[in-house]
């Protein structure tokens, strides 16, 4: 009954009419398409086939969605209203749950943050979205620093959600300052923890140089091709920020996607700080490539942080919305919402 109520709510959101000059909402004729079949209902349990993410029938699929900001700061932006808007108004396929480990995150309250991620996975599931559980290690950049914590966390969170078809696990957000072989070694210690309870979930592995496939530290995808993670049903992550990461990064992604299964679990239209002016032209080139190659992507971030990369105007979350339409959005939010909706 709760899911039926949620779908009626999404249908109502899809039919909202907004003022001229803003990006159009779904017309009433689109309501059945929005409310009738969610991303998970349409695609089922995902798997990696060759260098693509595929649906339950083995056909390549591209997911498009949003990442939360750090849950220790912006959990109040992840509400029934905002998630209804993300699933219904934005028509997102996937929600990335960014649980920082340091910076006031998981290490300060393992029980509280595990329960919070658990709740948000259930909320995404209720709305028919895929959920990426993001082990958001950032500083220090050596993933081994948090290995024991990762084992504890993934043992519990996978145990809670092992029977679901919509959960993906990102085991190292942005490794930095360490070799690819060390990142690979970490992955080969954590993946068995996940596989012990869920043999089929897609696992996302961070790459060297803040998940740049090594580019930000002078490398490239060749080191991964030469020495891949020894595990099945995995993808490698790539992050970019269009105002900072130009042709060299774009060319690396294009090459890598021919040889490796890649998932862009974080990108922005600004600089790598998530702030500054938007380079929508460069971002569009990335999106065009990702559409051509069926590379799934998640935008940073679904919050009202003061930086330009946060999609909502400052104060939106503390005010409890509004969440739908373009009125509460910064320019980057308008742009990414439009591209998620375009499908």
PyMOL commands that set and color helices and strands:
alter all, ss='L'
color gray80, all
select helices_A, chain A and resi 2-14+28-36+39-43+71-77+80-89+106-108+110-126+143-161+180-195+208-211+215-217+222-226+247-259+280-293+331-342
alter helices_A, ss='H'
color red, helices_A
select strands_A, chain A and resi 47-49+52-54+64-67+94-100+130-136+167-170+203-205+234-241+262-268+297-300
alter strands_A, ss='S'
color yellow, strands_A
deselect
rebuild
show_as cartoon
